[in-house]
């Protein structure tokens, strides 16, 4: 018995020692981060004594500080500057970036910038919940990398919160016996906010905006005050505000920017550096509800083929570098389009008036004058600042009625423009054929359109019908974008290109593995655009078309903006940029400024618009803004679709199995563009196993299979409006 007691005491002592050692390591680790943070914030090298004084306020012992300094020196995080001073090592694995937090507590630092000479990272670093300190989603952090995982993902920890990403959060109000709380709407903020006295008096469940007090954070809770009542979350405008808050979208223009916009002249006179093209019969072709008309075109017949004018709104004339309008447009990066709503990049006086190429009005433009042969080959290109007069506004529907349906009554209404529209059809057909021949990939995924009533209710969700009128404008804009990029490339001009890099070989191989389960006999993948275009063409009109297009698109990298002209893989184009939409895309405005500088041989504007951030950094920032806009638009559409389906619980739909995992299979309703899931627990007829290699679920007893790509009839079980989820069961 005594021997057992002795062993027990030894075991207990050993455990206590391990705990003490673990605590000591944690203390030293925190001290290391305190020293790194202090040296980062210091504008000059620091002595050990100065460091000790600074950390004394944190009740750090001098012995601990000195031993930690030695540890950091040995790890090469810091270095000596002379005999007495310390500074950060230029090569220390320290990085700065914004935290993207997951509702489960962990997070990633997005596109981190290396501190001084630290090596660039292949992937965004992972931060575990225990290494997060008190950082919340959106905070700007100084982090250090602690290891590189087997999947090449860096793992790190927070050294210092450099700035807070936000001081307001949207959420839902709930009164309690003692005070009240707000549940943040965004699950990336997993805490409650205790509400102090407020003049705003919401009802239970109302959406509100809260200003949080960051120094109040403790035990997963914060305090704050309600600064704005949004109203019922069932209201679509409230949902739009919630999306705006979730993605921190700039949506109000400053008084300075609005005053600048109102002061702009509406006089459009020609000048010596602006070609008068008002007699050239430009037309616009847009959607029925369009208000910001970026582009107007005119097509003429020539002995060798076609003459195409592509005139684009001269936004650079109104939005000067460094102005308040310019700063706010850059911060937005792009206009954001929600169903029935828009968050414009420019104030309305510009986007819908002075810059917009409205019919029967003179407007300033930048024009690409392009000569093509009969086969769509570019023979000559010329660019000029211009003044035009839009002679007629067409919609896609009207052009289809004229060119495709041959509606004689509509043709009579637009008789003066019939010849030009027919020429436009011919040229667009030639350009399309030429582009397809070189391997441009034409994905055939349906787009959905959400229509709202005048009261802001969802009227319908339908598949957007594309016709050749859309193709005409698309081909002309692509041709103009390529011509501008080609000019930059030929003249070695430092400009912003729109690039799309080759997909990763591993992703293409995964796609090919799946294609075998669909009995698709593909040629060997060679990672060229022509191969991808061939796969799309092979599946056209088959039952696998939708799924193959969807999965093939997922293998692609995201297009982005860069001064390094890497070409555009999806378009099979060696030179491509964005020139045609400066009212709604800031990169196009930068391209206009560079183009104008080139054609006018003027260096003053070059110096002016390149102040501050370099072109590479602008490309990265604007690519990031584009990604945020895409995510926000997608989220708004998902919210509306969930609310639309809420009224259709119990109805049956035809769908396709678009994905599988151990817990659910995912179903797409193609006609509605709506995604939902069937929980494996809801498949009551058998116990189903996930066969990863064959992309299917298989019943253990019956052998019944659910194969990815199969059609399936489903019944809507329920929807979760708070988490934007739609749940089905097999019909």
N, C-alpha and C positions, 0 to 999 in steps of 0.2 A: 504493500500500500504506500509506504513512504517513497519507494522508487517512483511510483506513478505520480505522486504529488510533486516530487522533484522535477520530473519531466514536464508536468503541467506548468510549474513555475518557470522553467526554462523556455517553454513554448510561449507563454504569456509575455515573458521579458523580451523574447525575440520579436514578437508581434509589435510590442510597444516601440521597440527600437526602429523597426521598419516604418512605423507611422511617423516617428520623430524625423527620420531621414527624409521621408516623403514630404513632410511639412517644411523641413529646412530647404529642400530642393525647390519647393514652390515659392518660398520666401526669396531665395536667391534669384529665381526666375523673374519674379515681380521686380526685384531690385535691378536686374539686368535691363528690363524694359524701361524702368524709370531713368536709368543712366542713358540709354539709347535715345529716349524721348528728349531728355534735357540737352544732349549734344546736338540732336537734330534741330531743335528750336533755337539753339545758341547761334548767334551770327559770327562768332569767332571762337578759336580754340579755348578750352577751359582747363584750369589747373585742378589737380586732385583736391586741393583745399577748397576751391570755389565749388566744386562738385559736392563735397561733403557738406558745406554750408547750405547749399540748395536743397540737399536731400535730408538735412537735419530736421527740417520742418515736417518731414514724413516720419520722424522718429526712427531714422536709420542709424545704426551704430557704425562708427568710423571703421572698425575692424571688418565688418561685413562689407562696407563700401569698398575698402581696399582689396579685399579678396575677390570681390565681384569684378573690379576693374582688371585684375590680373586674369581672371577667367575670360573676360571679353577681349583682352589683348591676345590671349592664346588662341581664341576662336577667330581672330582677325575681324571682329566686328568694329573694333576701334583701333586707333594707332596713336603713337606719340608724335607730337609736333614740337620738336625741340626736346629739352630735358624735362620740363615741368608740365607742358600742356598736352591735352588730349583732344582728339577730334575723331569723327566717324571715318572709318576706312572707306575709300571711294568705291571699293569692290564689295562692300558689305551687302548681303542679300536682303536689302530693305527696299520696300516698294510702297507706292502711294496710289490709292484708288478708292472707289466707292463700293460700299457693301450692298450686295444683293442677298437679302436674308430669306431663308426658307421658313415656312410656318413651323417646321419641326425643330427649329433652333439653330441649325447650322447655316452656313452661308458661303458665298463666293465673293471675292474682290474682283470687280469687272474691269478688264483691260488695264491692269495696273501699270503705272509708269515707274521704271527703275530709278532708284536714288543714285544719282551721279553715274558711276560706271558699272552698276550691277548688271548681270547678264539678263537679256530679255527672257520672258517665260513663254513656254509653248502653250500653256493652258491657264485659265483663270484659277488662282489659288483657292483651295478649300480651307475654310475656317470652321473648326468644330465649335459647338455651343460652349464648351468649357474654356475655349481660348478666345472668346468673343469680348471679354471684359464687359463693359456696360453699353457697347455699341448697339444701335438699332438700325433697321433698314434705311439705306440712303446716306448714312454717315460717311464722311471722308476720313480714311484711315491711313496711318503709317503702320505697316505690318513687316514682320520678318519671316522668312521662309525657314522652316525647321527640318523639312525633309521632302524628297521627291518620291512619290508612290510608284508602285509597279506599272500603273497605267499612265505614267508620265505626268500625272497631276501634282503640282506643288501643293504642299500643305503648310499652313502658317499660323501665326497668332497675331493678335492686335498688340502693337506697341503703344500707340497713342491715337486717340480720337482727335483728329486735326480740326474738324468742323462738323457741325450738325447738319444733316441733309435737309431737315425740315423742322419747323416749329409748329406746324399745324397738321392735324390728322382728321380725316372724315370718319364718322362712326354713327352708331345708333344709340339713342338716349333711352335709359331705363331708370325710373325713379325707384328709390329704396326707402326703407323706414328711416334710416339715418343717411341723409344726403342722397346723392344719385351718382350713377356711373354712365360712362359711354364705352361701348364695345367698338374698337376700331373695325371698320369695314374691311380693311385689307388684312388678310390673315398673317402677313409678314410682320405685323405688330401684335405679338401674342401677349397682350397685357390689357388690363382695364384702366380707364382714366377716371379718377375720382373728381367729381365736378364741384368746384367752389361756387359760392353765390354768383348768380348771373342774372342779368336783366332779361335775357332770352328765356322764354318759358315754352319748351317743346312738349308735345304729347309723347306718350310712351311709344317707342319704336321709330320715332321721327329720325331722319338723317340730319346730322349737324356737323359743323366744323368746329374743332376744339383747338385752342392754342395751348400747347403742352408746356409744362415747366420741367426742364431737363434735370434740374437739381433735385427734383422730388422723387426720382426713380429709386425704388427700393422694393425688394421682394416681389418683383414682377408687377408692380403697380406704379402708376404715375398720377399726378394731379394736373388739373388744367381748368380753363374756363371756356364756355361756349361763346364763340364770336359770331356765328352765323347759323340761322335755322334754314335748312334746305327744304324740309317738308317730307311728305310721304315717299318712301322708296318705290312705291308703285308708279310714281310719276316719271315719265321718260326724261324730262328735263333734269329731274333730280338724279336719275341714273347717269346722265351725261356729266353732271358736276362731280359725281362720285368717281367716274373714270378720270376726269380731269385731275382730281385730287390724288388719286392712286398713282398716276404717272407724272405728277408734278408738271402738268402742261401749262405753259404761259398762255393765258386766255384773255387778259385785259391789257390794252395798250396804255402806256404812260401818257399823262397829259402832254408831255414834251413831244412825243411821237405824233399824237393826234393833232397838235397845233402845227407841227411841220407839214403834215399831210393836208391840212385845210388851207395852208398858205400857198400850196403849189399852184402854178398857173395852168389854166386850161386853154392856153393859146398854142396852136400847133402849126407853126409856119415853117416853110422849108428854109434851109440855109446852105451856105457853100459846102459844108461837110455832111449834108443830108440830102440824098437823092429824092426827087419828087416822083413818087410812083402812084399818085392819086388816081391817074387815069387807067392804070393797070387794074383790071377787074378782079380784085381780090374777093374771095368769099370765105366764110367760116362754116365749118361743119362740126357740130357739138351735140351733146345730149339735150333733151327737152328742158331740163331745169338748170342748165349751165348759166352762170352769170359772169365768171371771169374768163374771158376769151383771150388766151395766150397767143393763138396762132391764126393766121389767115393764109390762104394759098391761091395761086393762079397757075393754070397750065395752058400752054400754047403749043401749036404744032410748028415744027421747024423742018427744013429739008432733010436733016440728018436724024430727026426723031422728035424730041420734046424739050421745051423750055419750062422749067418749074421755078416759080417764086415761092419761097417759104418765108413769110414775114412774121417776126416774133416781137411781141411787145417790148419796147425799149425801157425796161424798168430802171436800168442804170442811169438814165437821164434824170429820173426823179429821186432815186434812192442813192445818195452820194456816200462814199466811204467815210466812216466815222460819225455819220449823222445819227440822231436818235432812232430814226426809222431803220437805218442799217443795223444798228446794234440789236434792236428788238427782232428784226427779221432773222438775223444770224442766230440769236438765242432760240428761236422757234425752229429754224432749219427748214421747215416745210409746213404747208397748210395741212390740216387734219380734217378728214371728211367722215362725219357720222351720218346715218340715215336722217335726212331732212335738216341737218345742222352742219355747220362748218366752223372750224377755228382757223381763221385766215392767217397767213404769214404777214400780210400787209393790211393796213386799215382799209375799210370799205371804199373810201374816196379814191384809193389807188387801185385796189383789186377789182372792183366792179365798175369803175368809172375811168379815171385818167389813163390807166394802163390797159384797160380792157378794150379789145378791138371790136367795139359795138358797131352794129350796122349804121350806115349813113353818117358816120362821124370820121373826121380826120384824126389820125393817131400816129405817134412816133413809134418806129419799129427798127429792128435790125433785120436785114433781109439777106437770105442766101439765094443767089441766082444760079441755078444748076442746069447745065445742058446734058441731056442723055441721048444715046442712040436708041434705035427702035427696040433693042434688047435690054434696055435699062442700064447700060454701061455709062458711067459718069465720064463725060468728055471734057468738061470745063466747070470750074467753080469760081464764084465771085461773091464777095461779101461787102455790104455797105450799110451805113446808117441811112434811114429813109423816113419818109412820111407817106402813109397810105390812107386810102378811104375804102372801108369795107362796103362792098356794093350789095351784098345780100347775106342774110344769116340763114343757113340750112341746118336742119336736124338730121341725125342719122336715119331716122324713120323716113323723112321726106326724100332723101337721096336714094334710099332703097326703093321707094315707090316709083321713082323716076327711072332708075337704072336696071333694077332687077324685076320689079312687078310690071314695068312699062305702063303705069297708070296714066292714061291719056289726059284725064282732067288735071292731074297734078303737073304733068309735063307742059300743058298749055299755060299754067300759072307761072312757070319758070322758064318759058321759051328762050329768053335772051341768054340763058346760062346752060342750055342743053348741050351745046357743042363742047363747052369747057368741061362739063361733068363727064361726058363720054370720053374725052381725052384723058381726064383724071383716072377713069376706069382702066383705060388701055395702059397708061404709064404704071399705075399701081400693080396691075397684073404682071407686067414685065419685071418690075422691081421685086415682087414677091417670088416669082419663078427663079430669078437670079439668086435671091437670098436662100431659097430652099436648096438650090443646086449646090451651094457652097457648104451646106450642112447646118444652117440655122435651125434650132430646135423649136418646134411649134407645139407646145403642150396644149392639150384639148380639155382642160378642166373647166367645168361649168362655174360661172359666177352667179351668186344670188343677189337679188335686189330686195331690200326691205322698204315697203311703201307705208308711209304714215298718213293718217287722216289729218284734216285741218286742226283737230283737237289734240294732235300729238299721240293718238292711239295707233297701234299697229294694224294696218288695213290688210296687208298681204305680204307673203314672202314668196318670191317667184324666181325662176332661173332667168338670168339676163340673156336676152336674145341678141347675139352678135350677127351682123350682116356685113356685106362687102363695103358698105360706107365706112364702117369702123376700120376696115383694112386699108382703105384709101388713105385716110389720115395717118394711120400707123406707119404705112410705108413711106409717106412723105416726111414724117418726123424722123424716122430712122435714117433716111437718106441725108437729111440736113445735119443730124447729130454726127453721122459718120464723116460728112464733108468737113465740118468744123474740126473734128478730132484729127483728121488727115492733114489739115492745114497746120495745126499745132505740131504734129509729129514730123512733117516734112521740114518745118522751119526750126525744129528743136526748141520749141517754146515751152517754158515751164508753166504748165496749166493743169487743171484738175480734170482727170479722165474718169469715166465710169468703167470700172474694170470688173470682170467676172472670171475668177480663176478656175482651173480644172478641178473636178471633184477628186476626193481621196480615193485611191485605188481600192482600199478596204471596203468602202461603202458600195462601190460598184460591184465588187465581188459578192457582197451580201445580197444585193439586188438580184444578181444572176442566179445565186443559190435559190432564192425564193421563186424566180421565174420558172425554174425547173418543176416546181410543185404545181404550176399552172399549165404544164405541158407546152410551154413556149420554147420553140427551137430557135434560139438566138445565135447569131454569129459571135465569135469570140470577142469579148469586150476589148477595145483598144484605146479607150479613154480619149477619143476624138469626138467632136460635135456630130460628125456624120453618123457615128454608131448610134448615138442617142436619138438622133432624128430618125434613123432607120427603125429603131424599136418603137417609137411613137407611131410611125407610119404603119408598121406591121400590125399593131393592135387596134388601129382605127376601125371603128364600126363593130368591134367584137365585144363580147360580154366582159372581157378583161380590161377594156380600154380605160375606164375610170381609175381602177386600182393601180394599173401599171403606170399611168401618168402621175398619179399621186405619189407612189413610192419612188419613181424615177426622179421626181422633183425633189424629194427628200435627200437624195444623194448629192444634190447640188450645193455648192457653197453660196453664200449670200453675196450678191453684187455690192460693190462699195465704191467710194470715191478715193482717188489717189493720184498724186503727180507722177507716179511710176506707171507708164503705159504698158500694162500687161495684157491688153486685148480683152475681148468679151467672148467668153467660151460659149454661152448660150446662143448668142447671135452669130457665132463663127466669124467674128469681126476683129481685125487686127487693130483698128483705131475706132474708139467710141467715146463719146462724152454726152453730157446732158446740156442741151442748148435751148430746147424748145418750150420750157415752162418756167420762166423766171418770176411769174406772178406768184407761183405756189411752191417753188423749190429754190432755196438759196444757192446751191451749187451752180445752177444755171445762170444766176446773176453774176457769180464769180467768172464763169466762162464768158459771159457777155463783156465784162470789163476787160478781160484779156484779149478777146477778139477785137474790141474797139481800139485798144491800145495798138494792136498789130496792124489793123487796116489804116489807122490814122498815123502810125509810126510815132506815137506819143508816149513818152516815158514818164510824164508827170503823174498820170493816173496809176501807172504801175507802182511807182514809189508809194503813192497814197494808199492804195488798197492792200499793199503787202505789209503795212506797218503792223506791229503786234505779232499775232500768231503766224507761224510759218504755214505754207501751203499743206504740208504733210499733216500738221496738227489740225488744220481746218478740215481736211478730208476725213480724218478720224472722227472729229467731233460731229460733222454733218452726217457721216454714216451712222453714228450712234443715235443722232436725233431721228433719222429715218427709221431705224429699228424701233425706237420708242413709239413713233407715230403708227407704225404697222401694228404693234402690239396693242396700242390703245384702240385703234379702229377695229381690230379683231375682237377685243374684249367687249366693246360696245355692241357689236353685232351679236356676240354670244349671249349677252344679257337680254337683248331684245328677243332673240330666238327662244330662250328659256321661258320668257314671259308669254310669248306667243303660244308655246306648247302647253303652258299651264291650263289653257282653256280646252285642251284636246286630250286630256287624260282618259284612257279607255279606248281610244281610237287605234286602228291598225294602219301600218305603213309598210311599204316595200323599201328594203335597204340592202346594203352590202356589208359584209364583215371586213372591216378595214384594219383590224389589229387584234392581238391576243396577248394575254399574260397569265400568270398563275391565278389571278383573282377575277378577271373579267374578259369579255370580248367586246370590241368596240364596233359600233354600227354607224354607217353614214346613210342618211336619207338623201339621195342624190338630188332629187327634185327640189328639196328645200335647203340643201347645203347645211343640214343640221346633223350634229354628231351626238351620240349618246352611248351608253354602255349597258351590257347585260351582266350582272354579277353571276359568277359561277355558282354561288350559293342559291341563286334563283332558278337554276336548272334542276328542277325537282325530279325528273324522270330517271336520273342516273347519277353516278359519281364520276365527274369528268376530270381527266388529267390533261395537262398541257404538254403537247409534243412539240418542243421548240424547233427541232430539226425539220419537221414537216409543216410547221406553221398551222397547227390545228389543235382542237380539243377532241378528245376521244373518250366515249363512255366506257367505263370499266366493265360493265355487265353486258350492255347492248351492242357495243361497238359503233354506236352512232357517232358521226363526226361533224364538227363544225370547222370548215376549212376557210382560212383567210382567202378572201376573194369571192366566196360563195354569196349568192343572193339569199336573203332571209326576210321573212315576213314577221314583223314585230308588233307588239301592243305596247302603248305608252303606259308605263306603270305609275310613275310620279316624276315630279321635278323638284329641284332644290334651288330656289331663286337666290339664296344667300351664297351658295357655293357654285352657282351656274352649272348645275349638273342635270342631265336628263337620263332617266333610267327606263329601260325597256325590259320586256320578257318575250320569249318566242310566242308568236300568235298560235 
